[in-house]
Amino acid sequence: MTDPIADYLTRLRNAIKAKHRVVEVPASNLKKEITKILFEKGYILNFKFVEDGPQGTIKIALKYDLVNKVNAIKKLERVSTPGLRKYTGYKEMPRVLNGLGIAVLSTSKGVMTDKEARDLKIGGEVLCYVY
């Protein structure tokens, strides 16, 4: 597999389209950090790390509106790819949907959102946009 983060986002996207409640994704440290950010920002309902075998899996419970069954995640977009990395400084940090969405960045201080990176005044690689 050349791009595990794109695979992670695609599995989430497909589960949302199919209206699944839970999706299982192969685990890695980067995927775990992205999952924690999605949970903290309220895009997913819950998550669980299952240690089975050498790699393990992440079980993600997707969040739906109770009345009209709409998912909390409208769009997941991969920005930096293995063929074309996208880096940004804190001054030209992208604003997703004018601040309503989040950009997930991989920085020297770990994986964080665009708002946290802007507050710490550090840049990094833009992994994906979520809104």
Backbone atoms as SQL, in Angstrom:
CREATE TABLE atoms (id INTEGER PRIMARY KEY, chain TEXT, resi INTEGER, resn TEXT, atom TEXT, x REAL, y REAL, z REAL);
INSERT INTO atoms VALUES
  (1, 'A', 1, 'MET', 'N', 0.846, -1.177, 0.000),
  (2, 'A', 1, 'MET', 'CA', 0.000, 0.000, 0.000),
  (3, 'A', 1, 'MET', 'C', 0.893, 1.243, 0.000),
  (4, 'A', 2, 'THR', 'N', 0.634, 2.152, -0.905),
  (5, 'A', 2, 'THR', 'CA', 1.489, 3.334, -1.016),
  (6, 'A', 2, 'THR', 'C', 1.024, 4.488, -0.145),
  (7, 'A', 3, 'ASP', 'N', -0.287, 4.606, 0.099),
  (8, 'A', 3, 'ASP', 'CA', -0.794, 5.739, 0.887),
  (9, 'A', 3, 'ASP', 'C', -1.806, 5.256, 1.928),
  (10, 'A', 4, 'PRO', 'N', -1.335, 4.895, 3.130),
  (11, 'A', 4, 'PRO', 'CA', -2.241, 4.376, 4.154),
  (12, 'A', 4, 'PRO', 'C', -3.240, 5.409, 4.674),
  (13, 'A', 5, 'ILE', 'N', -2.885, 6.694, 4.668),
  (14, 'A', 5, 'ILE', 'CA', -3.801, 7.731, 5.153),
  (15, 'A', 5, 'ILE', 'C', -4.968, 7.892, 4.177),
  (16, 'A', 6, 'ALA', 'N', -4.682, 7.831, 2.876),
  (17, 'A', 6, 'ALA', 'CA', -5.753, 7.897, 1.876),
  (18, 'A', 6, 'ALA', 'C', -6.673, 6.686, 2.011),
  (19, 'A', 7, 'ASP', 'N', -6.112, 5.513, 2.302),
  (20, 'A', 7, 'ASP', 'CA', -6.907, 4.310, 2.520),
  (21, 'A', 7, 'ASP', 'C', -7.813, 4.475, 3.740),
  (22, 'A', 8, 'TYR', 'N', -7.275, 5.051, 4.814),
  (23, 'A', 8, 'TYR', 'CA', -8.036, 5.319, 6.045),
  (24, 'A', 8, 'TYR', 'C', -9.215, 6.247, 5.759),
  (25, 'A', 9, 'LEU', 'N', -8.954, 7.341, 5.044),
  (26, 'A', 9, 'LEU', 'CA', -10.011, 8.299, 4.725),
  (27, 'A', 9, 'LEU', 'C', -11.054, 7.682, 3.790),
  (28, 'A', 10, 'THR', 'N', -10.608, 6.860, 2.847),
  (29, 'A', 10, 'THR', 'CA', -11.529, 6.217, 1.917),
  (30, 'A', 10, 'THR', 'C', -12.424, 5.212, 2.640),
  (31, 'A', 11, 'ARG', 'N', -11.878, 4.469, 3.589),
  (32, 'A', 11, 'ARG', 'CA', -12.697, 3.531, 4.365),
  (33, 'A', 11, 'ARG', 'C', -13.764, 4.277, 5.161),
  (34, 'A', 12, 'LEU', 'N', -13.395, 5.419, 5.756),
  (35, 'A', 12, 'LEU', 'CA', -14.375, 6.237, 6.480),
  (36, 'A', 12, 'LEU', 'C', -15.450, 6.758, 5.520),
  (37, 'A', 13, 'ARG', 'N', -15.017, 7.285, 4.383),
  (38, 'A', 13, 'ARG', 'CA', -15.933, 7.826, 3.368),
  (39, 'A', 13, 'ARG', 'C', -16.923, 6.759, 2.890),
  (40, 'A', 14, 'ASN', 'N', -16.419, 5.555, 2.599),
  (41, 'A', 14, 'ASN', 'CA', -17.275, 4.463, 2.126),
  (42, 'A', 14, 'ASN', 'C', -18.264, 4.013, 3.195),
  (43, 'A', 15, 'ALA', 'N', -17.835, 3.969, 4.447),
  (44, 'A', 15, 'ALA', 'CA', -18.724, 3.578, 5.545),
  (45, 'A', 15, 'ALA', 'C', -19.828, 4.618, 5.740),
  (46, 'A', 16, 'ILE', 'N', -19.497, 5.888, 5.560),
  (47, 'A', 16, 'ILE', 'CA', -20.497, 6.952, 5.676),
  (48, 'A', 16, 'ILE', 'C', -21.525, 6.834, 4.550),
  (49, 'A', 17, 'LYS', 'N', -21.041, 6.592, 3.330),
  (50, 'A', 17, 'LYS', 'CA', -21.953, 6.455, 2.179),
  (51, 'A', 17, 'LYS', 'C', -22.886, 5.260, 2.353),
  (52, 'A', 18, 'ALA', 'N', -22.367, 4.160, 2.927),
  (53, 'A', 18, 'ALA', 'CA', -23.158, 2.948, 3.122),
  (54, 'A', 18, 'ALA', 'C', -23.971, 2.985, 4.418),
  (55, 'A', 19, 'LYS', 'N', -23.889, 4.092, 5.165),
  (56, 'A', 19, 'LYS', 'CA', -24.626, 4.299, 6.419),
  (57, 'A', 19, 'LYS', 'C', -24.290, 3.249, 7.479),
  (58, 'A', 20, 'HIS', 'N', -23.017, 2.829, 7.528),
  (59, 'A', 20, 'HIS', 'CA', -22.577, 1.891, 8.557),
  (60, 'A', 20, 'HIS', 'C', -22.461, 2.610, 9.899),
  (61, 'A', 21, 'ARG', 'N', -22.610, 1.869, 10.970),
  (62, 'A', 21, 'ARG', 'CA', -22.442, 2.433, 12.319),
  (63, 'A', 21, 'ARG', 'C', -20.980, 2.356, 12.765),
  (64, 'A', 22, 'VAL', 'N', -20.300, 1.252, 12.411),
  (65, 'A', 22, 'VAL', 'CA', -18.914, 1.026, 12.846),
  (66, 'A', 22, 'VAL', 'C', -18.073, 0.661, 11.629),
  (67, 'A', 23, 'VAL', 'N', -16.834, 1.159, 11.613),
  (68, 'A', 23, 'VAL', 'CA', -15.897, 0.810, 10.550),
  (69, 'A', 23, 'VAL', 'C', -14.584, 0.378, 11.206),
  (70, 'A', 24, 'GLU', 'N', -13.954, -0.658, 10.652),
  (71, 'A', 24, 'GLU', 'CA', -12.667, -1.139, 11.147),
  (72, 'A', 24, 'GLU', 'C', -11.572, -0.748, 10.177),
  (73, 'A', 25, 'VAL', 'N', -10.473, -0.205, 10.718),
  (74, 'A', 25, 'VAL', 'CA', -9.355, 0.278, 9.915),
  (75, 'A', 25, 'VAL', 'C', -8.070, -0.310, 10.485),
  (76, 'A', 26, 'PRO', 'N', -7.132, -0.766, 9.638),
  (77, 'A', 26, 'PRO', 'CA', -5.834, -1.197, 10.158),
  (78, 'A', 26, 'PRO', 'C', -5.139, -0.044, 10.893),
  (79, 'A', 27, 'ALA', 'N', -4.527, -0.338, 12.017),
  (80, 'A', 27, 'ALA', 'CA', -3.988, 0.713, 12.884),
  (81, 'A', 27, 'ALA', 'C', -2.545, 1.073, 12.530),
  (82, 'A', 28, 'SER', 'N', -2.217, 2.335, 12.789),
  (83, 'A', 28, 'SER', 'CA', -0.848, 2.833, 12.816),
  (84, 'A', 28, 'SER', 'C', -0.859, 4.018, 13.781),
  (85, 'A', 29, 'ASN', 'N', 0.305, 4.459, 14.201),
  (86, 'A', 29, 'ASN', 'CA', 0.347, 5.561, 15.158),
  (87, 'A', 29, 'ASN', 'C', -0.253, 6.839, 14.585),
  (88, 'A', 30, 'LEU', 'N', -0.002, 7.117, 13.318),
  (89, 'A', 30, 'LEU', 'CA', -0.541, 8.314, 12.669),
  (90, 'A', 30, 'LEU', 'C', -2.063, 8.239, 12.565),
  (91, 'A', 31, 'LYS', 'N', -2.589, 7.075, 12.195),
  (92, 'A', 31, 'LYS', 'CA', -4.039, 6.901, 12.103),
  (93, 'A', 31, 'LYS', 'C', -4.697, 7.029, 13.476),
  (94, 'A', 32, 'LYS', 'N', -4.030, 6.540, 14.519),
  (95, 'A', 32, 'LYS', 'CA', -4.556, 6.671, 15.879),
  (96, 'A', 32, 'LYS', 'C', -4.666, 8.133, 16.277),
  (97, 'A', 33, 'GLU', 'N', -3.652, 8.926, 15.940),
  (98, 'A', 33, 'GLU', 'CA', -3.663, 10.355, 16.279),
  (99, 'A', 33, 'GLU', 'C', -4.755, 11.100, 15.509),
  (100, 'A', 34, 'ILE', 'N', -4.926, 10.763, 14.227),
  (101, 'A', 34, 'ILE', 'CA', -5.989, 11.395, 13.431),
  (102, 'A', 34, 'ILE', 'C', -7.356, 11.035, 14.006),
  (103, 'A', 35, 'THR', 'N', -7.520, 9.774, 14.421),
  (104, 'A', 35, 'THR', 'CA', -8.781, 9.324, 15.014),
  (105, 'A', 35, 'THR', 'C', -9.064, 10.075, 16.307),
  (106, 'A', 36, 'LYS', 'N', -8.046, 10.287, 17.141),
  (107, 'A', 36, 'LYS', 'CA', -8.221, 11.037, 18.392),
  (108, 'A', 36, 'LYS', 'C', -8.665, 12.466, 18.103),
  (109, 'A', 37, 'ILE', 'N', -8.091, 13.084, 17.077),
  (110, 'A', 37, 'ILE', 'CA', -8.472, 14.455, 16.707),
  (111, 'A', 37, 'ILE', 'C', -9.925, 14.492, 16.232),
  (112, 'A', 38, 'LEU', 'N', -10.320, 13.520, 15.401),
  (113, 'A', 38, 'LEU', 'CA', -11.704, 13.473, 14.912),
  (114, 'A', 38, 'LEU', 'C', -12.685, 13.299, 16.072),
  (115, 'A', 39, 'PHE', 'N', -12.293, 12.517, 17.085),
  (116, 'A', 39, 'PHE', 'CA', -13.146, 12.315, 18.256),
  (117, 'A', 39, 'PHE', 'C', -13.240, 13.588, 19.100),
  (118, 'A', 40, 'GLU', 'N', -12.093, 14.244, 19.327),
  (119, 'A', 40, 'GLU', 'CA', -12.078, 15.467, 20.134),
  (120, 'A', 40, 'GLU', 'C', -12.900, 16.582, 19.502),
  (121, 'A', 41, 'LYS', 'N', -12.894, 16.658, 18.186),
  (122, 'A', 41, 'LYS', 'CA', -13.615, 17.720, 17.483),
  (123, 'A', 41, 'LYS', 'C', -15.068, 17.358, 17.198),
  (124, 'A', 42, 'GLY', 'N', -15.497, 16.151, 17.586),
  (125, 'A', 42, 'GLY', 'CA', -16.900, 15.772, 17.479),
  (126, 'A', 42, 'GLY', 'C', -17.331, 15.228, 16.133),
  (127, 'A', 43, 'TYR', 'N', -16.392, 14.772, 15.313),
  (128, 'A', 43, 'TYR', 'CA', -16.754, 14.225, 14.003),
  (129, 'A', 43, 'TYR', 'C', -17.114, 12.743, 14.059),
  (130, 'A', 44, 'ILE', 'N', -16.610, 12.034, 15.077),
  (131, 'A', 44, 'ILE', 'CA', -16.978, 10.624, 15.252),
  (132, 'A', 44, 'ILE', 'C', -17.518, 10.433, 16.667),
  (133, 'A', 45, 'LEU', 'N', -18.323, 9.378, 16.845),
  (134, 'A', 45, 'LEU', 'CA', -18.979, 9.131, 18.130),
  (135, 'A', 45, 'LEU', 'C', -18.010, 8.550, 19.158),
  (136, 'A', 46, 'ASN', 'N', -17.245, 7.525, 18.744),
  (137, 'A', 46, 'ASN', 'CA', -16.309, 6.872, 19.656),
  (138, 'A', 46, 'ASN', 'C', -15.310, 6.057, 18.847),
  (139, 'A', 47, 'PHE', 'N', -14.257, 5.607, 19.509),
  (140, 'A', 47, 'PHE', 'CA', -13.257, 4.766, 18.856),
  (141, 'A', 47, 'PHE', 'C', -12.654, 3.821, 19.876),
  (142, 'A', 48, 'LYS', 'N', -12.073, 2.738, 19.342),
  (143, 'A', 48, 'LYS', 'CA', -11.449, 1.743, 20.217),
  (144, 'A', 48, 'LYS', 'C', -10.263, 1.142, 19.485),
  (145, 'A', 49, 'PHE', 'N', -9.129, 1.074, 20.158),
  (146, 'A', 49, 'PHE', 'CA', -7.938, 0.451, 19.583),
  (147, 'A', 49, 'PHE', 'C', -7.918, -1.010, 19.998),
  (148, 'A', 50, 'VAL', 'N', -7.916, -1.913, 19.017),
  (149, 'A', 50, 'VAL', 'CA', -7.896, -3.355, 19.285),
  (150, 'A', 50, 'VAL', 'C', -6.519, -3.880, 18.902),
  (151, 'A', 51, 'GLU', 'N', -5.814, -4.441, 19.889),
  (152, 'A', 51, 'GLU', 'CA', -4.476, -4.988, 19.654),
  (153, 'A', 51, 'GLU', 'C', -4.585, -6.467, 19.325),
  (154, 'A', 52, 'ASP', 'N', -4.720, -6.791, 18.051),
  (155, 'A', 52, 'ASP', 'CA', -4.744, -8.189, 17.636),
  (156, 'A', 52, 'ASP', 'C', -3.698, -8.387, 16.552),
  (157, 'A', 53, 'GLY', 'N', -2.704, -9.171, 16.874),
  (158, 'A', 53, 'GLY', 'CA', -1.613, -9.390, 15.926),
  (159, 'A', 53, 'GLY', 'C', -0.591, -8.274, 16.000),
  (160, 'A', 54, 'PRO', 'N', 0.283, -8.210, 15.011),
  (161, 'A', 54, 'PRO', 'CA', 1.360, -7.221, 15.059),
  (162, 'A', 54, 'PRO', 'C', 0.883, -5.781, 14.826),
  (163, 'A', 55, 'GLN', 'N', -0.168, -5.605, 14.020),
  (164, 'A', 55, 'GLN', 'CA', -0.589, -4.255, 13.646),
  (165, 'A', 55, 'GLN', 'C', -1.744, -3.735, 14.484),
  (166, 'A', 56, 'GLY', 'N', -2.776, -4.520, 14.652),
  (167, 'A', 56, 'GLY', 'CA', -3.957, -4.092, 15.380),
  (168, 'A', 56, 'GLY', 'C', -4.926, -3.363, 14.460),
  (169, 'A', 57, 'THR', 'N', -6.109, -3.060, 15.012),
  (170, 'A', 57, 'THR', 'CA', -7.118, -2.339, 14.240),
  (171, 'A', 57, 'THR', 'C', -7.706, -1.219, 15.077),
  (172, 'A', 58, 'ILE', 'N', -8.361, -0.296, 14.391),
  (173, 'A', 58, 'ILE', 'CA', -9.093, 0.786, 15.042),
  (174, 'A', 58, 'ILE', 'C', -10.562, 0.595, 14.686),
  (175, 'A', 59, 'LYS', 'N', -11.425, 0.488, 15.700),
  (176, 'A', 59, 'LYS', 'CA', -12.871, 0.421, 15.465),
  (177, 'A', 59, 'LYS', 'C', -13.419, 1.821, 15.712),
  (178, 'A', 60, 'ILE', 'N', -14.054, 2.385, 14.696),
  (179, 'A', 60, 'ILE', 'CA', -14.566, 3.745, 14.774),
  (180, 'A', 60, 'ILE', 'C', -16.085, 3.708, 14.675),
  (181, 'A', 61, 'ALA', 'N', -16.766, 4.272, 15.685),
  (182, 'A', 61, 'ALA', 'CA', -18.223, 4.400, 15.663),
  (183, 'A', 61, 'ALA', 'C', -18.552, 5.751, 15.044),
  (184, 'A', 62, 'LEU', 'N', -19.255, 5.724, 13.921),
  (185, 'A', 62, 'LEU', 'CA', -19.578, 6.954, 13.201),
  (186, 'A', 62, 'LEU', 'C', -20.737, 7.686, 13.879),
  (187, 'A', 63, 'LYS', 'N', -20.737, 9.011, 13.730),
  (188, 'A', 63, 'LYS', 'CA', -21.722, 9.848, 14.396),
  (189, 'A', 63, 'LYS', 'C', -22.782, 10.302, 13.390),
  (190, 'A', 64, 'TYR', 'N', -24.043, 9.997, 13.702),
  (191, 'A', 64, 'TYR', 'CA', -25.170, 10.388, 12.859),
  (192, 'A', 64, 'TYR', 'C', -26.146, 11.249, 13.657),
  (193, 'A', 65, 'ASP', 'N', -26.839, 12.159, 12.959),
  (194, 'A', 65, 'ASP', 'CA', -27.898, 12.943, 13.572),
  (195, 'A', 65, 'ASP', 'C', -29.090, 12.020, 13.820),
  (196, 'A', 66, 'LEU', 'N', -29.716, 12.115, 14.991),
  (197, 'A', 66, 'LEU', 'CA', -30.796, 11.200, 15.342),
  (198, 'A', 66, 'LEU', 'C', -32.063, 11.439, 14.520),
  (199, 'A', 67, 'VAL', 'N', -32.331, 12.689, 14.146),
  (200, 'A', 67, 'VAL', 'CA', -33.582, 13.014, 13.461),
  (201, 'A', 67, 'VAL', 'C', -33.525, 12.659, 11.977),
  (202, 'A', 68, 'ASN', 'N', -32.571, 13.258, 11.244),
  (203, 'A', 68, 'ASN', 'CA', -32.562, 13.075, 9.789),
  (204, 'A', 68, 'ASN', 'C', -31.430, 12.193, 9.286),
  (205, 'A', 69, 'LYS', 'N', -30.751, 11.452, 10.164),
  (206, 'A', 69, 'LYS', 'CA', -29.739, 10.442, 9.812),
  (207, 'A', 69, 'LYS', 'C', -28.602, 10.979, 8.930),
  (208, 'A', 70, 'VAL', 'N', -28.189, 12.229, 9.159),
  (209, 'A', 70, 'VAL', 'CA', -27.082, 12.828, 8.405),
  (210, 'A', 70, 'VAL', 'C', -25.809, 12.665, 9.219),
  (211, 'A', 71, 'ASN', 'N', -24.717, 12.297, 8.550),
  (212, 'A', 71, 'ASN', 'CA', -23.445, 12.096, 9.241),
  (213, 'A', 71, 'ASN', 'C', -22.822, 13.434, 9.628),
  (214, 'A', 72, 'ALA', 'N', -22.007, 13.432, 10.688),
  (215, 'A', 72, 'ALA', 'CA', -21.331, 14.643, 11.140),
  (216, 'A', 72, 'ALA', 'C', -20.231, 15.063, 10.165),
  (217, 'A', 73, 'ILE', 'N', -19.669, 14.107, 9.431),
  (218, 'A', 73, 'ILE', 'CA', -18.609, 14.410, 8.465),
  (219, 'A', 73, 'ILE', 'C', -19.251, 14.618, 7.095),
  (220, 'A', 74, 'LYS', 'N', -19.092, 15.810, 6.552),
  (221, 'A', 74, 'LYS', 'CA', -19.619, 16.094, 5.208),
  (222, 'A', 74, 'LYS', 'C', -18.610, 15.703, 4.135),
  (223, 'A', 75, 'LYS', 'N', -17.325, 16.004, 4.397),
  (224, 'A', 75, 'LYS', 'CA', -16.302, 15.713, 3.399),
  (225, 'A', 75, 'LYS', 'C', -14.971, 15.423, 4.077),
  (226, 'A', 76, 'LEU', 'N', -14.260, 14.421, 3.562),
  (227, 'A', 76, 'LEU', 'CA', -12.898, 14.083, 3.957),
  (228, 'A', 76, 'LEU', 'C', -12.038, 14.227, 2.714),
  (229, 'A', 77, 'GLU', 'N', -11.047, 15.092, 2.763),
  (230, 'A', 77, 'GLU', 'CA', -10.233, 15.342, 1.575),
  (231, 'A', 77, 'GLU', 'C', -8.755, 15.194, 1.903),
  (232, 'A', 78, 'ARG', 'N', -8.076, 14.332, 1.185),
  (233, 'A', 78, 'ARG', 'CA', -6.633, 14.133, 1.351),
  (234, 'A', 78, 'ARG', 'C', -5.911, 15.259, 0.633),
  (235, 'A', 79, 'VAL', 'N', -4.957, 15.911, 1.291),
  (236, 'A', 79, 'VAL', 'CA', -4.251, 17.043, 0.697),
  (237, 'A', 79, 'VAL', 'C', -2.850, 16.628, 0.261),
  (238, 'A', 80, 'SER', 'N', -2.020, 16.226, 1.214),
  (239, 'A', 80, 'SER', 'CA', -0.648, 15.838, 0.918),
  (240, 'A', 80, 'SER', 'C', -0.610, 14.363, 0.557),
  (241, 'A', 81, 'THR', 'N', -0.039, 14.053, -0.590),
  (242, 'A', 81, 'THR', 'CA', 0.047, 12.665, -1.043),
  (243, 'A', 81, 'THR', 'C', 1.519, 12.253, -1.099),
  (244, 'A', 82, 'PRO', 'N', 1.817, 10.953, -1.220),
  (245, 'A', 82, 'PRO', 'CA', 3.220, 10.543, -1.322),
  (246, 'A', 82, 'PRO', 'C', 3.913, 11.127, -2.553),
  (247, 'A', 83, 'GLY', 'N', 3.165, 11.376, -3.622),
  (248, 'A', 83, 'GLY', 'CA', 3.759, 11.937, -4.834),
  (249, 'A', 83, 'GLY', 'C', 3.916, 13.445, -4.798),
  (250, 'A', 84, 'LEU', 'N', 3.111, 14.120, -3.979),
  (251, 'A', 84, 'LEU', 'CA', 3.153, 15.577, -3.901),
  (252, 'A', 84, 'LEU', 'C', 2.847, 16.000, -2.475),
  (253, 'A', 85, 'ARG', 'N', 3.875, 16.237, -1.703),
  (254, 'A', 85, 'ARG', 'CA', 3.711, 16.657, -0.308),
  (255, 'A', 85, 'ARG', 'C', 3.347, 18.130, -0.261),
  (256, 'A', 86, 'LYS', 'N', 2.440, 18.502, 0.654),
  (257, 'A', 86, 'LYS', 'CA', 2.021, 19.893, 0.832),
  (258, 'A', 86, 'LYS', 'C', 2.408, 20.335, 2.244),
  (259, 'A', 87, 'TYR', 'N', 3.305, 21.289, 2.307),
  (260, 'A', 87, 'TYR', 'CA', 3.743, 21.834, 3.583),
  (261, 'A', 87, 'TYR', 'C', 3.268, 23.270, 3.702),
  (262, 'A', 88, 'THR', 'N', 3.075, 23.732, 4.932),
  (263, 'A', 88, 'THR', 'CA', 2.639, 25.103, 5.146),
  (264, 'A', 88, 'THR', 'C', 3.272, 25.660, 6.417),
  (265, 'A', 89, 'GLY', 'N', 3.507, 26.940, 6.400),
  (266, 'A', 89, 'GLY', 'CA', 3.969, 27.641, 7.594),
  (267, 'A', 89, 'GLY', 'C', 2.762, 28.129, 8.385),
  (268, 'A', 90, 'TYR', 'N', 2.983, 28.626, 9.585),
  (269, 'A', 90, 'TYR', 'CA', 1.843, 29.026, 10.404),
  (270, 'A', 90, 'TYR', 'C', 1.188, 30.303, 9.886),
  (271, 'A', 91, 'LYS', 'N', 1.929, 31.127, 9.153),
  (272, 'A', 91, 'LYS', 'CA', 1.346, 32.376, 8.642),
  (273, 'A', 91, 'LYS', 'C', 0.392, 32.133, 7.479),
  (274, 'A', 92, 'GLU', 'N', 0.691, 31.149, 6.634),
  (275, 'A', 92, 'GLU', 'CA', -0.181, 30.857, 5.500),
  (276, 'A', 92, 'GLU', 'C', -0.960, 29.546, 5.709),
  (277, 'A', 93, 'MET', 'N', -1.351, 29.301, 6.958),
  (278, 'A', 93, 'MET', 'CA', -2.099, 28.097, 7.317),
  (279, 'A', 93, 'MET', 'C', -3.471, 28.107, 6.637),
  (280, 'A', 94, 'PRO', 'N', -3.897, 26.981, 6.038),
  (281, 'A', 94, 'PRO', 'CA', -5.199, 26.969, 5.356),
  (282, 'A', 94, 'PRO', 'C', -6.361, 27.051, 6.348),
  (283, 'A', 95, 'ARG', 'N', -7.403, 27.785, 5.954),
  (284, 'A', 95, 'ARG', 'CA', -8.638, 27.850, 6.743),
  (285, 'A', 95, 'ARG', 'C', -9.695, 27.047, 5.993),
  (286, 'A', 96, 'VAL', 'N', -10.177, 25.986, 6.605),
  (287, 'A', 96, 'VAL', 'CA', -11.133, 25.091, 5.965),
  (288, 'A', 96, 'VAL', 'C', -12.544, 25.606, 6.228),
  (289, 'A', 97, 'LEU', 'N', -13.290, 25.880, 5.176),
  (290, 'A', 97, 'LEU', 'CA', -14.657, 26.414, 5.252),
  (291, 'A', 97, 'LEU', 'C', -14.706, 27.648, 6.157),
  (292, 'A', 98, 'ASN', 'N', -13.716, 28.519, 5.989),
  (293, 'A', 98, 'ASN', 'CA', -13.608, 29.769, 6.744),
  (294, 'A', 98, 'ASN', 'C', -13.614, 29.541, 8.257),
  (295, 'A', 99, 'GLY', 'N', -12.974, 28.458, 8.695),
  (296, 'A', 99, 'GLY', 'CA', -12.834, 28.173, 10.120),
  (297, 'A', 99, 'GLY', 'C', -13.848, 27.178, 10.658),
  (298, 'A', 100, 'LEU', 'N', -14.832, 26.754, 9.863),
  (299, 'A', 100, 'LEU', 'CA', -15.831, 25.795, 10.339),
  (300, 'A', 100, 'LEU', 'C', -15.319, 24.360, 10.295),
  (301, 'A', 101, 'GLY', 'N', -14.426, 24.044, 9.361),
  (302, 'A', 101, 'GLY', 'CA', -13.829, 22.713, 9.277),
  (303, 'A', 101, 'GLY', 'C', -12.446, 22.721, 9.914),
  (304, 'A', 102, 'ILE', 'N', -11.769, 21.575, 9.843),
  (305, 'A', 102, 'ILE', 'CA', -10.409, 21.491, 10.374),
  (306, 'A', 102, 'ILE', 'C', -9.465, 20.936, 9.315),
  (307, 'A', 103, 'ALA', 'N', -8.218, 21.364, 9.418),
  (308, 'A', 103, 'ALA', 'CA', -7.139, 20.777, 8.627),
  (309, 'A', 103, 'ALA', 'C', -6.269, 20.011, 9.620),
  (310, 'A', 104, 'VAL', 'N', -5.962, 18.765, 9.322),
  (311, 'A', 104, 'VAL', 'CA', -5.121, 17.943, 10.195),
  (312, 'A', 104, 'VAL', 'C', -3.701, 18.033, 9.672),
  (313, 'A', 105, 'LEU', 'N', -2.771, 18.457, 10.557),
  (314, 'A', 105, 'LEU', 'CA', -1.376, 18.651, 10.191),
  (315, 'A', 105, 'LEU', 'C', -0.475, 17.713, 10.971),
  (316, 'A', 106, 'SER', 'N', 0.610, 17.305, 10.317),
  (317, 'A', 106, 'SER', 'CA', 1.665, 16.564, 10.980),
  (318, 'A', 106, 'SER', 'C', 2.813, 17.547, 11.196),
  (319, 'A', 107, 'THR', 'N', 3.080, 17.883, 12.451),
  (320, 'A', 107, 'THR', 'CA', 4.103, 18.880, 12.769),
  (321, 'A', 107, 'THR', 'C', 5.235, 18.233, 13.564),
  (322, 'A', 108, 'SER', 'N', 6.217, 19.049, 13.898),
  (323, 'A', 108, 'SER', 'CA', 7.323, 18.552, 14.717),
  (324, 'A', 108, 'SER', 'C', 6.876, 18.275, 16.155),
  (325, 'A', 109, 'LYS', 'N', 5.750, 18.843, 16.567),
  (326, 'A', 109, 'LYS', 'CA', 5.205, 18.626, 17.910),
  (327, 'A', 109, 'LYS', 'C', 4.112, 17.559, 17.920),
  (328, 'A', 110, 'GLY', 'N', 3.918, 16.858, 16.795),
  (329, 'A', 110, 'GLY', 'CA', 2.914, 15.808, 16.707),
  (330, 'A', 110, 'GLY', 'C', 1.796, 16.184, 15.747),
  (331, 'A', 111, 'VAL', 'N', 0.788, 15.326, 15.687),
  (332, 'A', 111, 'VAL', 'CA', -0.360, 15.550, 14.812),
  (333, 'A', 111, 'VAL', 'C', -1.350, 16.458, 15.532),
  (334, 'A', 112, 'MET', 'N', -1.796, 17.513, 14.843),
  (335, 'A', 112, 'MET', 'CA', -2.720, 18.472, 15.454),
  (336, 'A', 112, 'MET', 'C', -3.552, 19.165, 14.393),
  (337, 'A', 113, 'THR', 'N', -4.514, 19.969, 14.845),
  (338, 'A', 113, 'THR', 'CA', -5.366, 20.721, 13.923),
  (339, 'A', 113, 'THR', 'C', -4.677, 22.023, 13.521),
  (340, 'A', 114, 'ASP', 'N', -5.252, 22.679, 12.504),
  (341, 'A', 114, 'ASP', 'CA', -4.682, 23.937, 12.022),
  (342, 'A', 114, 'ASP', 'C', -4.755, 25.028, 13.087),
  (343, 'A', 115, 'LYS', 'N', -5.805, 25.041, 13.894),
  (344, 'A', 115, 'LYS', 'CA', -5.953, 26.074, 14.930),
  (345, 'A', 115, 'LYS', 'C', -4.880, 25.925, 16.018),
  (346, 'A', 116, 'GLU', 'N', -4.627, 24.671, 16.434),
  (347, 'A', 116, 'GLU', 'CA', -3.599, 24.420, 17.450),
  (348, 'A', 116, 'GLU', 'C', -2.218, 24.781, 16.924),
  (349, 'A', 117, 'ALA', 'N', -1.936, 24.440, 15.663),
  (350, 'A', 117, 'ALA', 'CA', -0.633, 24.750, 15.069),
  (351, 'A', 117, 'ALA', 'C', -0.458, 26.264, 14.926),
  (352, 'A', 118, 'ARG', 'N', -1.534, 26.964, 14.580),
  (353, 'A', 118, 'ARG', 'CA', -1.473, 28.421, 14.452),
  (354, 'A', 118, 'ARG', 'C', -1.195, 29.069, 15.811),
  (355, 'A', 119, 'ASP', 'N', -1.809, 28.538, 16.877),
  (356, 'A', 119, 'ASP', 'CA', -1.581, 29.063, 18.223),
  (357, 'A', 119, 'ASP', 'C', -0.149, 28.823, 18.690),
  (358, 'A', 120, 'LEU', 'N', 0.424, 27.649, 18.343),
  (359, 'A', 120, 'LEU', 'CA', 1.799, 27.325, 18.721),
  (360, 'A', 120, 'LEU', 'C', 2.831, 27.932, 17.771),
  (361, 'A', 121, 'LYS', 'N', 2.347, 28.539, 16.667),
  (362, 'A', 121, 'LYS', 'CA', 3.198, 29.161, 15.652),
  (363, 'A', 121, 'LYS', 'C', 4.192, 28.173, 15.039),
  (364, 'A', 122, 'ILE', 'N', 3.655, 26.996, 14.646),
  (365, 'A', 122, 'ILE', 'CA', 4.479, 26.015, 13.941),
  (366, 'A', 122, 'ILE', 'C', 3.738, 25.552, 12.687),
  (367, 'A', 123, 'GLY', 'N', 4.484, 25.210, 11.664),
  (368, 'A', 123, 'GLY', 'CA', 3.908, 24.703, 10.422),
  (369, 'A', 123, 'GLY', 'C', 4.132, 23.214, 10.317),
  (370, 'A', 124, 'GLY', 'N', 3.753, 22.664, 9.169),
  (371, 'A', 124, 'GLY', 'CA', 3.950, 21.234, 8.974),
  (372, 'A', 124, 'GLY', 'C', 3.308, 20.761, 7.701),
  (373, 'A', 125, 'GLU', 'N', 3.157, 19.442, 7.591),
  (374, 'A', 125, 'GLU', 'CA', 2.566, 18.827, 6.415),
  (375, 'A', 125, 'GLU', 'C', 1.056, 18.746, 6.601),
  (376, 'A', 126, 'VAL', 'N', 0.290, 19.266, 5.637),
  (377, 'A', 126, 'VAL', 'CA', -1.169, 19.234, 5.691),
  (378, 'A', 126, 'VAL', 'C', -1.633, 17.853, 5.225),
  (379, 'A', 127, 'LEU', 'N', -2.146, 17.038, 6.146),
  (380, 'A', 127, 'LEU', 'CA', -2.565, 15.678, 5.824),
  (381, 'A', 127, 'LEU', 'C', -3.922, 15.644, 5.143),
  (382, 'A', 128, 'CYS', 'N', -4.927, 16.300, 5.770),
  (383, 'A', 128, 'CYS', 'CA', -6.273, 16.242, 5.196),
  (384, 'A', 128, 'CYS', 'C', -7.143, 17.382, 5.714),
  (385, 'A', 129, 'TYR', 'N', -8.259, 17.612, 5.003),
  (386, 'A', 129, 'TYR', 'CA', -9.286, 18.553, 5.418),
  (387, 'A', 129, 'TYR', 'C', -10.512, 17.755, 5.836),
  (388, 'A', 130, 'VAL', 'N', -11.169, 18.176, 6.923),
  (389, 'A', 130, 'VAL', 'CA', -12.384, 17.522, 7.391),
  (390, 'A', 130, 'VAL', 'C', -13.415, 18.595, 7.659),
  (391, 'A', 131, 'TYR', 'N', -14.605, 18.412, 7.086),
  (392, 'A', 131, 'TYR', 'CA', -15.736, 19.301, 7.399),
  (393, 'A', 131, 'TYR', 'C', -17.043, 18.603, 7.112);
